[in-house]
Amino acid sequence: MLFFQTRMLPERIVPRNEFRFIDRLWEAWSPTYEAPNDYLAELKSCLSRSYPAPIQYYRSLPKALLDLRQRGGQLSQIQVPLLYLHG
């Protein structure tokens, strides 16, 4: 997570060699699971179109935690209808 919070480094490293970084993450985080090649190909295709947007979550997390701390741990009330799914 810390790596993705840095500036410029993930933009240069992650897309190299057709997103080989993603293969290494997959191997490290799920060593006993082999994802189908077509799944990883689709994932890398999506990343090639949207990157670096998928890592913005990691970059916004420190600010969100700081804001939460400044509010005494109180979450803001959501003002719009929201469907929250978590997996």
N, C-alpha and C positions, 0 to 999 in steps of 0.2 A: 504494500500500500504506500509506503514511504517513497519508493521509487517512482510511482505514478504521480506523486504530489510534486516532484521536482519539475522545473521548467526546462524545456528544450531537449533534455536527455531522452525521455521516452519517445518524443517525436522522431528522433534520429535512430534509436536502437530498435524499437518494436517492429517497424515495417521492414527492416533489413531482411534480405534473403527470403522474400515471400513470407514474412511474418514467422520466421523460425522461432522467434521469442515465444510465440504462443504455443508452439510444439513443446518447448522446454518447460513452460509453465504447466502444461497439461501433464507432462511426464512427472514433474515434481509433486503436483497437487493430487494427482490420481494415478499413482504408479501401477495399480492393478487393473485399471480400466483402459481399454483401447477403444477410442472413438472411431467410428466408421470414417474412412477417408473422405466420403462425400460430405459428411457433417463438417469436418475440419475445413474442407474446401469452401463450403458455403459460409462458414464463419469468417474465414480469411477474405472472401469476396466482400462480405458485408463490412468488415473492418477497412478494407481498401477504399470503400466509398464513404465511410463515416468517420474514420480516424482523424483527429484525436478526440472527437466528441465522447466516445465511450469512457474515457478516463476523467472526464470533468467531474464526475461524482467524487473521485478520490481527491481532487484538487479543492473541491468546495467543502469537504468534510471538516478540516480544521476551523474554518471560519464559522461553520454551523455550530460546532461544539463550543467555540468561544462565545458566540451569541447566546447560546443556551446557558452557559455559565454566568454571563452578565445579567441574564434575566432570573437568576436564582434557581435555575433548573426547571423553570416553568415553560412548557411548550406553548406555542401560540395556537390559538383556536383556528381551525381551518374554516375559511369563509365560503368556500364553494363545495358543491357536492363532490365526493371523492370515493372511488373504489380502490381499496388497498389490497393487493395480493402479495403474499410473501411466501417464498419457497426456500 
